[in-house]
Amino acid sequence: MASRDFALQMAGYGLTTANILYRMPDHPKILQSYVWQEYDLHPGFPELRKFLDFWVRQLEGPLHAVTVAHSGLIKPAELKLLDGEFRVH
């Protein structure tokens, strides 16, 4: 049986990382950073949207900015020809 992560990648999901800046509830002039990472679908990012909706509803720190990076991990292999020979005994 394939892992959950591999099954998601085969379904088109890619590793998504969000750097979330939010204001501290007790000190609103101070920004705190939170890194969220999960497999998600580009470009709609439904998993990230669910997480951010939860944040807005349930957590006290108001969001300031969200920066998103996404990578489709299943892609053709990158091969490079090398001039040389390797022997394994």
C-alpha angles and dihedrals in degrees: 000000000000121000120258091247093052091048090052091050091051088052091057100266119139133195108274125193122190124191104205120197115196137169119253108249094225095038108033093181091063119082121211126195127225123183117212121188129181141131109274142162120259129250101013098041096202094177093051091046090052090050093048091047088053090049093052093046101041111022128071101217108094115226118251104175140346122205116192130200121184132187130184100218098191105075138127114297116259109233126186124189114231126194105230147072129247122199122201116196 
